[in-house]
Structures are given as C-alpha cells and as structure tokens.
Amino acid sequence: MPYPTGTPVDEAILDNIATVLATISAPSYHTTVRRVERHRPFGYPIVEFPAIVIDAPRVAWSDNVANRLAGDMSVVIRGMVDDRETGVEAVNWLAADIRKALLLDTSRGGLACWTRVREQESFLNVGESGAFPSVDVEVLIHFRHQYDDPNTAL
C-alpha cells in the first residue's frame, strides 16, 4: 500500500491550480501575472502586482461506490491589481484570464473529474499596504480518491 507516502489528491490539485495560474502572461492572456501564492499569513503585504492568492479550500466529502471517497472542493482565487484608474476593467480582465487558464484543463492534470467556475465578485481590497482593486473567483472541483488512500486519484 503506497499510503502514507506521496501527495494527497486535494493538495496536488491545489498545486496544479497554482502552476496553471502562474502561466498567465501576455500575449496568450490580457494580463501578465507577477506573483501567485497559496494562502498568505495575515498582515503579510503583497508587493508585486498583478497578484493571485489561492485561499484555503473548503471540501465537502461524500462516500462513493466501489471503495471511493468523493470530494467537492471549493476554492476562492483572489486576483489583485495595482491600477486604481482602470481598476474595474483591470480586475475584469484578470478574472477572465483566471477563468481561461483554469478551464483549459478541467481535469486538473487527471486529478479531478471536473472543474467549474461558480461565482465572481469584484471589490476594493483594503489592507495595511493600501487599497487595491480585487476580484474573487470561486471554483468548484469534483475529485475522487481511494477510500483508504487519499494519494490515489480515481
């Protein structure tokens, strides 16, 4: 049995998302992302823009047939720009680029059954380092793994 070595499927999916989002750059996309990070510690300032932060996911588990465990992972991906003059337009372009990048491979490299974009919300992100036009893109990813081995995708 390979468990406990290896990487859990849900963690590998988050790594795939970070890798895919880091490829957002012109001319294939409107925006060139300068920084992609997983969940940031509170108060740690962002200094490179446009930036993307992948929040900690929420996973709803359900038993599946034939020794499988299925998960629906909800992930909020926050895009931020440092462009106050065209802020709404800039975050809309960044959101479109995030959607395009994530939907090129909805199987997350063969780790997931599907990926769907659920919601999008633009806002002004106010923090210690200033206020930045931002957008949250919520993504839902359905995946399965062996019941007794969270490292083996099915």
Backbone as a printed PyTorch tensor [residue, N CA C, xyz], in Angstrom:
tensor([[[  0.8480,  -1.1830,   0.0000],
         [  0.0000,   0.0000,   0.0000],
         [  0.8940,   1.2460,   0.0000]],

        [[  0.7220,   2.1780,  -0.9490],
         [  1.5980,   3.3370,  -1.0520],
         [  1.3860,   4.3930,   0.0270]],

        [[  0.2040,   4.4150,   0.6270],
         [ -0.0560,   5.4210,   1.6440],
         [  0.7590,   5.0960,   2.8950]],

        [[  1.4130,   5.9730,   3.5900],
         [  1.2530,   7.4220,   3.6110],
         [  2.2720,   8.2000,   2.7760]],

        [[  3.0110,   7.5720,   1.8790],
         [  3.9160,   8.3430,   1.0390],
         [  3.1380,   9.0110,  -0.0800]],

        [[  3.7330,  10.0100,  -0.6980],
         [  3.0680,  10.6960,  -1.7960],
         [  2.3450,  11.9490,  -1.3500]],

        [[  1.5770,  12.4970,  -2.2570],
         [  0.8570,  13.7450,  -2.0200],
         [ -0.6350,  13.4860,  -2.0860]],

        [[ -1.4090,  13.9420,  -1.0990],
         [ -2.8550,  13.7890,  -1.1690],
         [ -3.4170,  14.4510,  -2.4310]],

        [[ -4.4580,  13.8630,  -2.9730],
         [ -5.0420,  14.3470,  -4.2260],
         [ -5.4820,  15.8010,  -4.0960]],

        [[ -6.1230,  16.1720,  -2.9900],
         [ -6.5900,  17.5540,  -2.8500],
         [ -5.4240,  18.5430,  -2.8310]],

        [[ -4.3030,  18.1750,  -2.2110],
         [ -3.1210,  19.0300,  -2.1980],
         [ -2.5050,  19.1230,  -3.5980]],

        [[ -2.4730,  18.0240,  -4.3170],
         [ -1.9370,  18.0160,  -5.6820],
         [ -2.7910,  18.8870,  -6.6050]],

        [[ -4.1020,  18.9030,  -6.3800],
         [ -4.9890,  19.7560,  -7.1780],
         [ -4.6730,  21.2280,  -6.9280]],

        [[ -4.4490,  21.6040,  -5.6800],
         [ -4.0950,  22.9940,  -5.3630],
         [ -2.7520,  23.3720,  -5.9840]],

        [[ -1.7960,  22.4510,  -5.9810],
         [ -0.5170,  22.7000,  -6.6510],
         [ -0.7130,  22.9060,  -8.1420]],

        [[ -1.5970,  22.1060,  -8.7470],
         [ -1.8980,  22.2470, -10.1710],
         [ -2.4940,  23.6220, -10.4560]],

        [[ -3.4040,  24.0710,  -9.6030],
         [ -4.0210,  25.3860,  -9.7890],
         [ -2.9600,  26.4800,  -9.7410]],

        [[ -2.0710,  26.4250,  -8.7640],
         [ -1.0110,  27.4350,  -8.6360],
         [ -0.1070,  27.4310,  -9.8650]],

        [[  0.2480,  26.2500, -10.3410],
         [  1.1120,  26.1400, -11.5220],
         [  0.4320,  26.7160, -12.7570]],

        [[ -0.8420,  26.3850, -12.9380],
         [ -1.5920,  26.8790, -14.1010],
         [ -1.7370,  28.4000, -14.0520]],

        [[ -2.0620,  28.9360, -12.8920],
         [ -2.2480,  30.3870, -12.7830],
         [ -0.9420,  31.1440, -12.9890]],

        [[  0.1780,  30.5340, -12.6490],
         [  1.4780,  31.1760, -12.8480],
         [  1.8310,  31.3100, -14.3270]],

        [[  1.1180,  30.6050, -15.2010],
         [  1.4010,  30.6940, -16.6420],
         [  0.6520,  31.8430, -17.3220]],

        [[ -0.1560,  32.5620, -16.5780],
         [ -0.9200,  33.6660, -17.1720],
         [  0.0440,  34.7880, -17.5420]],

        [[  0.2220,  34.9790, -18.8410],
         [  1.0730,  36.0700, -19.3170],
         [  0.7190,  36.3940, -20.7650]],

        [[  0.9380,  37.6500, -21.1130],
         [  0.6940,  38.1040, -22.4810],
         [  1.7240,  37.4370, -23.3960]],

        [[  1.4300,  37.1720, -24.6380],
         [  0.2760,  37.6020, -25.4140],
         [ -0.8930,  36.6300, -25.3920]],

        [[ -0.7630,  35.4640, -24.7520],
         [ -1.8730,  34.5000, -24.7190],
         [ -3.0070,  34.9710, -23.8200]],

        [[ -2.7090,  35.8620, -22.8970],
         [ -3.6870,  36.4090, -21.9660],
         [ -3.5860,  37.9270, -22.0000]],

        [[ -4.6000,  38.5760, -21.4570],
         [ -4.5860,  40.0370, -21.3990],
         [ -3.5970,  40.5300, -20.3370]],

        [[ -3.5050,  39.7970, -19.2350],
         [ -2.7020,  40.1880, -18.0850],
         [ -1.4460,  39.3310, -18.0030]],

        [[ -0.3840,  39.8920, -17.4340],
         [  0.7860,  39.0970, -17.0810],
         [  0.8740,  39.1010, -15.5600]],

        [[  0.6190,  37.9430, -14.9600],
         [  0.6220,  37.8210, -13.5030],
         [  2.0710,  37.7740, -13.0150]],

        [[  2.3730,  38.5600, -12.0150],
         [  3.7370,  38.6130, -11.4890],
         [  3.9480,  37.7290, -10.2720]],

        [[  2.8530,  37.3710,  -9.5790],
         [  3.0120,  36.5670,  -8.3600],
         [  1.7670,  35.7190,  -8.1360]],

        [[  1.9810,  34.4320,  -7.8310],
         [  0.9140,  33.5160,  -7.4490],
         [  1.3270,  32.8570,  -6.1490]],

        [[  0.4480,  32.9210,  -5.1710],
         [  0.7590,  32.3390,  -3.8570],
         [ -0.4450,  31.5850,  -3.3240]],

        [[ -0.1340,  30.5770,  -2.5340],
         [ -1.1820,  29.9100,  -1.7710],
         [ -1.5120,  30.8020,  -0.5810]],

        [[ -2.4440,  30.4150,   0.2260],
         [ -2.9370,  31.1940,   1.3660],
         [ -1.8140,  31.9470,   2.0880]],

        [[ -1.9710,  33.2530,   2.2280],
         [ -0.9420,  34.1130,   2.8280],
         [ -1.2000,  34.3230,   4.3160]],

        [[ -0.1260,  34.4140,   5.0980],
         [ -0.2990,  34.7480,   6.5170],
         [ -0.8910,  36.1540,   6.6580]],

        [[ -1.6510,  36.3620,   7.6940],
         [ -2.2860,  37.6540,   7.9360],
         [ -1.2320,  38.7420,   8.0840]],

        [[ -1.4610,  39.8610,   7.4170],
         [ -0.5920,  41.0170,   7.5600],
         [  0.6420,  40.9910,   6.6690]],

        [[  0.8450,  39.9390,   5.8960],
         [  1.9970,  39.8550,   5.0140],
         [  1.6640,  40.6220,   3.7460]],

        [[  2.3600,  41.7430,   3.4660],
         [  1.9510,  42.6080,   2.3540],
         [  2.2860,  42.0190,   0.9780]],

        [[  1.4490,  42.3300,   0.0220],
         [  1.6960,  41.9640,  -1.3700],
         [  2.3900,  43.1510,  -2.0130]],

        [[  3.5000,  42.8970,  -2.6800],
         [  4.2630,  43.9930,  -3.2650],
         [  4.4030,  43.8880,  -4.7810]],

        [[  4.0590,  42.7530,  -5.3680],
         [  4.1330,  42.5800,  -6.8090],
         [  2.7330,  42.4090,  -7.3760]],

        [[  2.4000,  43.1970,  -8.3850],
         [  1.0760,  43.1550,  -8.9940],
         [  1.2090,  42.9980, -10.4970]],

        [[  0.2460,  42.4290, -11.1530],
         [ -0.9190,  41.7290, -10.6570],
         [ -0.5180,  40.4780,  -9.8730]],

        [[ -1.2960,  40.1820,  -8.8520],
         [ -1.0120,  39.0540,  -7.9760],
         [ -2.2580,  38.1910,  -7.8350]],

        [[ -2.0210,  36.9070,  -7.5690],
         [ -3.1070,  35.9680,  -7.3270],
         [ -2.8050,  35.2230,  -6.0340]],

        [[ -3.8090,  35.1530,  -5.1570],
         [ -3.6910,  34.3960,  -3.9120],
         [ -4.7680,  33.3160,  -3.9280]],

        [[ -4.3510,  32.0760,  -3.6930],
         [ -5.2720,  30.9470,  -3.6510],
         [ -5.6030,  30.6940,  -2.1940]],

        [[ -6.8580,  30.9110,  -1.8230],
         [ -7.2830,  30.7290,  -0.4300],
         [ -7.3210,  29.2590,  -0.0410]],

        [[ -7.3490,  29.0030,   1.2490],
         [ -7.5030,  27.6370,   1.7490],
         [ -8.8630,  27.1070,   1.2910]],

        [[ -8.9120,  25.8800,   0.8050],
         [-10.1690,  25.3570,   0.2590],
         [-11.1230,  24.8490,   1.3300]],

        [[-12.3840,  24.7130,   0.9200],
         [-13.3850,  24.0050,   1.7120],
         [-13.7120,  22.7390,   0.9230]],

        [[-13.7440,  21.5910,   1.5960],
         [-14.0430,  20.3370,   0.9130],
         [-15.2320,  19.6730,   1.5900]],

        [[-16.2410,  19.3160,   0.7900],
         [-17.3830,  18.5370,   1.2740],
         [-17.1770,  17.1080,   0.7720]],

        [[-17.1130,  16.1620,   1.7010],
         [-16.8410,  14.7620,   1.3560],
         [-18.1250,  13.9600,   1.2880]],

        [[-18.1360,  12.9570,   0.4190],
         [-19.2530,  12.0230,   0.3640],
         [-18.7160,  10.6530,  -0.0380]],

        [[-19.3120,   9.6200,   0.5650],
         [-18.9300,   8.2630,   0.1870],
         [-19.3830,   8.0000,  -1.2390]],

        [[-18.6050,   7.2010,  -1.9070],
         [-18.9100,   6.8480,  -3.2780],
         [-18.8710,   5.3300,  -3.3790]],

        [[-19.3260,   4.7880,  -4.4610],
         [-19.3400,   3.3370,  -4.6220],
         [-17.9250,   2.8070,  -4.8710]],

        [[-17.7670,   1.5180,  -4.6730],
         [-16.5370,   0.7950,  -5.0220],
         [-15.2930,   1.3600,  -4.3420]],

        [[-15.3520,   1.5370,  -3.0280],
         [-14.1770,   1.9570,  -2.2500],
         [-13.6150,   3.3140,  -2.6580]],

        [[-14.4790,   4.2630,  -2.9340],
         [-14.0530,   5.6020,  -3.3250],
         [-14.6100,   6.6290,  -2.3500]],

        [[-13.8710,   7.7030,  -2.1900],
         [-14.3360,   8.8570,  -1.4370],
         [-14.3470,  10.0310,  -2.4080]],

        [[-15.4670,  10.7180,  -2.5050],
         [-15.5850,  11.8420,  -3.4360],
         [-15.5520,  13.1520,  -2.6630]],

        [[-14.9260,  14.1520,  -3.2560],
         [-14.8430,  15.4620,  -2.6330],
         [-15.2340,  16.5590,  -3.5960]],

        [[-15.9550,  17.5440,  -3.0820],
         [-16.2360,  18.7680,  -3.8220],
         [-15.4540,  19.8830,  -3.1460]],

        [[-14.4040,  20.3320,  -3.8120],
         [-13.5060,  21.3410,  -3.2580],
         [-13.8770,  22.7160,  -3.7960]],

        [[-14.2030,  23.6230,  -2.8900],
         [-14.4990,  24.9990,  -3.2470],
         [-13.2680,  25.8440,  -2.9230]],

        [[-12.7470,  26.5360,  -3.9330],
         [-11.5390,  27.3400,  -3.7660],
         [-11.8270,  28.7570,  -4.2370]],

        [[-11.4520,  29.7290,  -3.4240],
         [-11.5680,  31.1280,  -3.8260],
         [-10.1870,  31.5970,  -4.2730]],

        [[-10.1470,  32.1060,  -5.4840],
         [ -8.9050,  32.6190,  -6.0660],
         [ -9.0420,  34.1300,  -6.1470]],

        [[ -8.1660,  34.8350,  -5.4350],
         [ -8.2350,  36.2950,  -5.3750],
         [ -7.1790,  36.8980,  -6.2930]],

        [[ -7.6460,  37.6840,  -7.2450],
         [ -6.7460,  38.4180,  -8.1340],
         [ -6.7180,  39.8810,  -7.7190]],

        [[ -5.5240,  40.4710,  -7.7070],
         [ -5.3720,  41.8660,  -7.2920],
         [ -4.5150,  42.6170,  -8.2970]],

        [[ -4.8810,  43.8420,  -8.5580],
         [ -4.1100,  44.7050,  -9.4530],
         [ -3.7620,  45.9930,  -8.7140]],

        [[ -2.7460,  46.6780,  -9.2080],
         [ -2.3470,  47.9560,  -8.6190],
         [ -2.6070,  49.0500,  -9.6500]],

        [[ -3.8610,  49.1480, -10.0570],
         [ -4.2530,  50.0740, -11.1070],
         [ -5.5620,  50.7240, -10.6830]],

        [[ -5.4540,  51.8400,  -9.9940],
         [ -6.6520,  52.4690,  -9.4530],
         [ -7.4500,  53.2320, -10.5040]],

        [[ -6.8060,  53.6110, -11.6140],
         [ -7.5110,  54.3890, -12.6420],
         [ -8.4430,  53.5210, -13.4810]],

        [[ -8.0000,  52.3120, -13.8190],
         [ -8.8450,  51.4050, -14.5960],
         [ -9.0920,  50.1400, -13.7930]],

        [[ -9.2760,  50.2940, -12.4870],
         [ -9.3920,  49.1620, -11.5720],
         [-10.4320,  48.1360, -11.9390]],

        [[-11.6710,  48.5750, -12.2060],
         [-12.7470,  47.6280, -12.5120],
         [-12.4310,  46.8840, -13.8040]],

        [[-11.9950,  47.6130, -14.8070],
         [-11.6470,  46.9710, -16.0770],
         [-10.4730,  46.0110, -15.8950]],

        [[ -9.4600,  46.4150, -15.1510],
         [ -8.2740,  45.5800, -14.9500],
         [ -8.6170,  44.2900, -14.2050]],

        [[ -9.4620,  44.3530, -13.1740],
         [ -9.8000,  43.1190, -12.4560],
         [-10.7310,  42.2380, -13.2770]],

        [[-11.5630,  42.8390, -14.1260],
         [-12.3960,  42.0200, -15.0100],
         [-11.5410,  41.2600, -16.0100]],

        [[-10.5130,  41.9030, -16.5550],
         [ -9.5880,  41.2050, -17.4530],
         [ -8.8410,  40.1090, -16.7100]],

        [[ -8.4020,  40.3890, -15.4930],
         [ -7.6910,  39.3810, -14.7010],
         [ -8.6100,  38.2050, -14.3920]],

        [[ -9.8660,  38.4700, -14.0460],
         [-10.8240,  37.3920, -13.7760],
         [-11.0410,  36.5370, -15.0240]],

        [[-11.1430,  37.1750, -16.1820],
         [-11.3080,  36.4270, -17.4340],
         [-10.0860,  35.5500, -17.6960]],

        [[ -8.9020,  36.0770, -17.4180],
         [ -7.6730,  35.2990, -17.5950],
         [ -7.6170,  34.1130, -16.6320]],

        [[ -8.0560,  34.3120, -15.3960],
         [ -8.0980,  33.2190, -14.4120],
         [ -9.0470,  32.1330, -14.8940]],

        [[-10.2360,  32.5330, -15.3360],
         [-11.2060,  31.5500, -15.8370],
         [-10.6440,  30.7900, -17.0340]],

        [[-10.0480,  31.5060, -17.9760],
         [ -9.4910,  30.8670, -19.1700],
         [ -8.4210,  29.8480, -18.7800]],

        [[ -7.4980,  30.2320, -17.9120],
         [ -6.4010,  29.3380, -17.5140],
         [ -6.9270,  28.0890, -16.8170]],

        [[ -7.8900,  28.2600, -15.9240],
         [ -8.4000,  27.1150, -15.1660],
         [ -9.2440,  26.1760, -16.0140]],

        [[ -9.9010,  26.6990, -17.0300],
         [-10.8010,  25.8680, -17.8300],
         [-10.1220,  25.2300, -19.0400]],

        [[ -8.8330,  25.4910, -19.2430],
         [ -8.1060,  24.8140, -20.3170],
         [ -7.9880,  23.3200, -20.0460]],

        [[ -7.8440,  22.9370, -18.7710],
         [ -7.8030,  21.5230, -18.3870],
         [ -8.6730,  21.3550, -17.1460]],

        [[ -9.9290,  20.9950, -17.3550],
         [-10.8610,  20.8770, -16.2380],
         [-10.6050,  19.6400, -15.3890]],

        [[ -9.7150,  18.7460, -15.8380],
         [ -9.3990,  17.5460, -15.0450],
         [ -8.2280,  17.7860, -14.0940]],

        [[ -7.6890,  19.0030, -14.0700],
         [ -6.5550,  19.3490, -13.2090],
         [ -5.4100,  18.3380, -13.3680]],

        [[ -5.0820,  18.0680, -14.6210],
         [ -3.9820,  17.1540, -14.9050],
         [ -4.3190,  15.7030, -14.6290]],

        [[ -5.6060,  15.3580, -14.7260],
         [ -6.0520,  13.9870, -14.4770],
         [ -6.3640,  13.6960, -13.0220]],

        [[ -6.3020,  14.6950, -12.1590],
         [ -6.5610,  14.5010, -10.7260],
         [ -8.0320,  14.6790, -10.3580]],

        [[ -8.7940,  15.3760, -11.1950],
         [-10.1810,  15.7070, -10.8660],
         [-11.1260,  15.2090, -11.9550]],

        [[-12.3880,  15.0910, -11.5890],
         [-13.4270,  14.7180, -12.5570],
         [-13.8170,  15.9280, -13.3980]],

        [[-13.9590,  17.0910, -12.7470],
         [-14.3060,  18.3140, -13.4440],
         [-13.9830,  19.5370, -12.5930]],

        [[-13.9370,  20.6850, -13.2780],
         [-13.7150,  21.9910, -12.6510],
         [-14.7650,  22.9340, -13.1920]],

        [[-15.4050,  23.6890, -12.3090],
         [-16.4200,  24.6650, -12.7320],
         [-16.1870,  25.9930, -12.0210]],

        [[-16.3710,  27.0680, -12.7530],
         [-16.3230,  28.3980, -12.1500],
         [-17.7160,  28.6880, -11.6180]],

        [[-17.7970,  29.0840, -10.3420],
         [-19.1100,  29.2950,  -9.7190],
         [-19.4990,  30.7610,  -9.6180]],

        [[-18.6470,  31.5670,  -9.0080],
         [-19.0040,  32.9660,  -8.7570],
         [-17.8050,  33.8640,  -8.9820]],

        [[-18.1160,  35.1320,  -9.1510],
         [-17.0740,  36.1370,  -9.2870],
         [-17.5580,  37.4080,  -8.6030]],

        [[-16.6930,  38.0260,  -7.8160],
         [-17.0620,  39.2560,  -7.1170],
         [-15.8860,  40.2220,  -7.1290]],

        [[-16.1090,  41.4250,  -7.6320],
         [-15.0860,  42.4710,  -7.6410],
         [-15.2810,  43.3720,  -6.4280]],

        [[-14.1700,  43.8810,  -5.8920],
         [-14.2400,  44.7440,  -4.7140],
         [-12.9280,  45.4830,  -4.5580]],

        [[-12.8840,  46.4090,  -3.6160],
         [-11.6640,  47.1300,  -3.2790],
         [-11.0800,  46.4800,  -2.0350]],

        [[ -9.9080,  45.8890,  -2.1700],
         [ -9.2420,  45.1870,  -1.0700],
         [ -8.4160,  46.2080,  -0.2890]],

        [[ -8.8160,  46.4780,   0.9500],
         [ -8.1380,  47.4760,   1.7680],
         [ -7.3170,  46.7620,   2.8370]],

        [[ -6.0350,  47.0700,   2.8870],
         [ -5.1550,  46.4520,   3.8650],
         [ -4.1070,  47.4360,   4.3360]],

        [[ -3.1370,  46.9320,   5.0990],
         [ -2.0830,  47.7880,   5.6370],
         [ -1.2200,  48.4070,   4.5490]],

        [[ -1.0800,  47.7150,   3.4310],
         [ -0.2140,  48.2290,   2.3630],
         [ -0.9730,  49.0670,   1.3410]],

        [[ -2.2490,  49.3510,   1.5930],
         [ -3.0200,  50.1840,   0.6880],
         [ -4.3240,  49.5390,   0.2710]],

        [[ -4.9480,  50.1430,  -0.7400],
         [ -6.2100,  49.6310,  -1.2780],
         [ -5.9890,  49.2420,  -2.7310]],

        [[ -6.4210,  48.0220,  -3.0820],
         [ -6.1780,  47.5110,  -4.4220],
         [ -7.4620,  46.9360,  -5.0100]],

        [[ -7.7690,  47.2810,  -6.2640],
         [ -8.9010,  46.6430,  -6.9310],
         [ -8.6580,  45.1330,  -6.9730]],

        [[ -9.6640,  44.3660,  -6.5990],
         [ -9.5050,  42.9180,  -6.4780],
         [-10.7360,  42.2030,  -7.0060]],

        [[-10.5670,  40.9110,  -7.2670],
         [-11.6700,  40.0750,  -7.7040],
         [-11.4990,  38.6970,  -7.0840]],

        [[-12.5950,  38.1510,  -6.5860],
         [-12.6110,  36.7740,  -6.0970],
         [-13.3270,  35.9210,  -7.1380]],

        [[-12.6590,  34.8470,  -7.5620],
         [-13.2530,  33.8850,  -8.4790],
         [-13.3660,  32.5760,  -7.7070]],

        [[-14.5990,  32.1150,  -7.5000],
         [-14.7970,  30.8560,  -6.7800],
         [-14.9020,  29.7150,  -7.7810]],

        [[-14.1550,  28.6580,  -7.5060],
         [-14.0910,  27.4990,  -8.3860],
         [-14.4940,  26.2640,  -7.5870]],

        [[-15.2640,  25.3770,  -8.2060],
         [-15.6550,  24.1140,  -7.5910],
         [-15.0020,  22.9870,  -8.3790]],

        [[-14.3180,  22.1050,  -7.6700],
         [-13.6100,  20.9890,  -8.2950],
         [-14.1060,  19.6990,  -7.6650]],

        [[-14.5630,  18.7750,  -8.5110],
         [-15.0250,  17.4730,  -8.0420],
         [-13.9210,  16.4510,  -8.2990]],

        [[-13.5490,  15.7000,  -7.2510],
         [-12.4890,  14.7020,  -7.3920],
         [-12.8130,  13.4820,  -6.5520]],

        [[-12.1070,  12.3970,  -6.8180],
         [-12.2850,  11.1630,  -6.0570],
         [-10.9210,  10.5500,  -5.7720]],

        [[-10.8580,   9.8180,  -4.6580],
         [ -9.6640,   9.0220,  -4.3940],
         [-10.0720,   7.7280,  -3.7180]],

        [[ -9.1300,   6.7920,  -3.6290],
         [ -9.4310,   5.5390,  -2.9610],
         [ -9.8370,   5.8170,  -1.5270]],

        [[-10.7520,   5.0260,  -1.0190],
         [-11.2920,   5.2490,   0.3210],
         [-10.2040,   5.2230,   1.3870]],

        [[ -9.2560,   4.2920,   1.2500],
         [ -8.2200,   4.1410,   2.2670],
         [ -6.8740,   4.7300,   1.8400]],

        [[ -6.8320,   5.4300,   0.7170],
         [ -5.5920,   6.0100,   0.2370],
         [ -5.8700,   7.3730,  -0.4120]],

        [[ -5.7140,   8.4620,   0.3330],
         [ -6.0200,   9.7850,  -0.2000],
         [ -5.0210,  10.2740,  -1.2470]],

        [[ -3.9940,   9.4760,  -1.5450],
         [ -2.9850,   9.8790,  -2.5320],
         [ -3.2590,   9.3120,  -3.9170]],

        [[ -4.2450,   8.4380,  -4.0550],
         [ -4.5090,   7.7820,  -5.3430],
         [ -5.8180,   8.2890,  -5.9210]],

        [[ -5.6860,   9.1220,  -6.9740],
         [ -6.8640,   9.6930,  -7.6360],
         [ -7.5850,   8.6250,  -8.4360]],

        [[ -8.9220,   8.7350,  -8.4860],
         [ -9.7350,   7.8320,  -9.2850],
         [-10.6120,   8.6030, -10.2520]]])
